[in-house]
Structure formats: C-alpha cells, structure tokens
C-alpha cells in the first residue's frame, strides 16, 4: 500500500480573508475554486483546501488546523514582512540545527511555523 500527501484542509469562518492571508504572506496561488465552498490553493507544492464548515458532511467539524510549516532562506526578511503585514509572532525559538524558528498566528487559531533554512 502506498500513501502520499494530498492536501491540508483549513476550515475557516472567513474564506476570503483566509485565502488572502496565505496569498499575501506566504506566496500561495489560487489553484481552483470549489464552487459554493471555497478555494484550493497551491502553497509551494502543497495543496491547501480552504472552506467553511461544510453542511453536507456529517462528522464533527472544527475551524482551523494546529500548524503548518514553511522554510525560508531569508528568515529576517520573512519575519519583517510578516510583522509589516500585522502578523503576530507568537514565539521564536532555536531549531535543532541551530537555525531560527518562529510560530506565527494565522486565521481561526491556526499557526504557521517559519523555519530558517540551513
């Protein structure tokens, strides 16, 4: 049996604001609209599905996701751009390889981990 990554699904109270957040702050691009539900974005090769709560689904649904991680080759500039956009930096740490790592606030309680590429 082979298993491969397909997407991360973010459920949000404000689909358009969440789409814009990932486009403006992390360079995501619109991939396809899911009519009446939301959007599929491409985040540097990772598919993000962004919708609200989907009434047709019967399982318990929740807003947000705990975190996703991105890497950057220019950590200071990335953090500066995020801060300039009003993104809240929750914590900065030293990574396992001596690199810098930050957790930043995203929408609906989700977080993005920003990792300095070493």
N, C-alpha and C positions, 0 to 999 in steps of 0.2 A: 504494500500500500504506500503510495506517495502522497505527501501532504505538502502544499506550498501556500505561502501567504497570498491572500486575495485582497482584503481591504480592512480599513479601520472605519467603524461607523460611529459618528458623533450625532447624538440626538440633542437638539437644542430648542430653546424657547424662541429664538430669533434666527431663522435660517439665513437670511440675507446678511445680517451682521456677522454671523459666524463665517460665512463664505468670504466676506471681505477681510476679516481678521487674518485668515490663512493666506489669502492672496497678497495683502499689503505687508504682512510681517514675515512670511516665510516663503514667498515666491511661488505659491501654488497657482495652478492654472485650471480654468474650467474645462472639464472633460466632456460631460454630458448632463443635460437636465433630466431629472426624474420627475416628469410632469405631475403636478399636484402634491409632490412630496419634498423635493429639494434638488440637490446637485451632487454629482460625482466630480471630485477634484483630483488632479494629479499633483502630489506633493513630492517632486523629485523622484518619481518612480513608485511612490506609494499611493494607492488609491484611497481617498477619503470620501466616504458617503456621508453627506450632511442632510439630515431631515429633522422634522419634529417627531413627536410621538405619532406612530402610525396606527390609526384606529382599527385597521384590518388584522393586525397582529394581536393574538390573544394572550401571549405570555406577558409577564410583568416587564414594563419598560422603564428605563431611567434616563435622565438627562446627563449628558457629558460622558467623559472617559477619564480615567485617572491621569495618565500622561502618555505622550508620545515623545520620542527622542529624535533630535536632528543634530548633525555635526556641522561645524563651521571652521574654515581655515583662517578666519579673522574674527576671533572672539571679541576683542574690544569694540570693533566697528559694529558687530552684530548686536551686542548689548546696548551700545549707544543708540543705534537705530530703533531698537525695541523701546528703550526708555523715551526717545523723542516721540514715539507714537503713543505714549501713555501706558505702555505695558508695564505692569507691576512685576518687579523681580522679587520672588519670594525668598530665595536663598541662593547663595553662591558657595560652592564647595571646591575642594581639590579632588580631582579624579584619581582613579587607581594608577594612572600612568604619569602622575604629576601635572596633568592638564587641568584646566579650569572647567567647571560645570556649574550651570545655573538652572534653577527651576523658575519658570515664569508663569504668571497667570494667563489662562486663555478664557474662553467663554464658558458659562454654565458650570463653573467649578473645575473644569479640566485644567491640566497643566501641560506645559511643553518643557522638556529637558533640553537645554542647549549645551552641547559638548564641544570643547575645543579639540580640533583635530591635531594629533601629534605625529 
